[in-house]
Amino acid sequence: MSTIENKNGSKPAVNAGSIKLAQSASYNKLKTNNSEWAAKCTAEDPEFFTKLAQGQSPEVLWIGCSDSRVPANEVTGTAPGEVFVHRNIANVCVHSDMNMLSVLDYAVNVLKVKHVIVAGHYGCGGVAAALSNKQFGIIDNWLRHIKDVYRLHANELDRITDEKARVNRLVELNVTEQVYNICKTSIIQNAWMNRTDLEVHGWVIDISSGLIKDLGVSSSNPHSLGYVYEFDNNTEAVAAH
Ligand SMILES: [Zn+2]
C-alpha cells in the first residue's frame, strides 16, 4: 500500500499505509447504522437536522456511568438536544475533576439546565471493583473515591452478607454521596443564590428491568449541606483578610 501524499506532494509525518484500518463487522455496522438513522430522522421530520444544527437548549444535565448499558437518551426516552451528558466510570463527581467541573459550569451557567441528575446503576462494575482488594491499573486511583464512600458507610455495608446486595447498596450510597458532592460545588451553590429552578437528583437504573429508582435525595438549596460546606454570598469577607 502506498503512502498518502499531501496536496503539495510532500509526505505526511505518519505513513498512513502502515496503519491497519479497522474493517471489522462491528465497526462497519456503525457507519451503516448512521446512514440509516440519519435517513429515518429526515423521513420522519425533514427539518430534524436543520433544527438540531441551530443550537441546543437542554434542561437536563446527566452525570452517569460509562457502562455501555446505560445510555442517557435511551434510558429516558429523550431525543438529541434534550440532555447534556457527562459520563465516567461509576459516575463519580470529584471537586478536583476539571472535566466534570467544566461540564457542570457550562450546563448550569450557560445552558441554564434545571435538573442535574447523577445516575448510577445496579451491578456497576466500577463499584464492585472498588469493593474488592484487586488491582486493576490506573483506574484504582479513580475507584479510591468509591472506597472512601464505603469507608463512610462501612457499618451498614459490612452487615450485608450477600455480595451482590452489598455492591448494589454501595451503588445507591455512591450516587447519594456524588449528589452531595455536586451540591457542595461553588458552581451549584452560587447558582442557588440567584435561582430557584435548579434541582440536583440521584437515580439508580435497574439494568434487569430498565427502570429508574429515584433515591429521594433531591436538593434545591444548600441548607442540607453540612455547616462547613455551605458558602455565604459575602465575598468581601475573604477580600478583607
Ligand atoms: Zn457502572
Residues whose N, C-alpha, C, O or C-beta is under 5 A from the ligand:
A	BS01	ZN	C65 D67 A90 C124 G125 G126
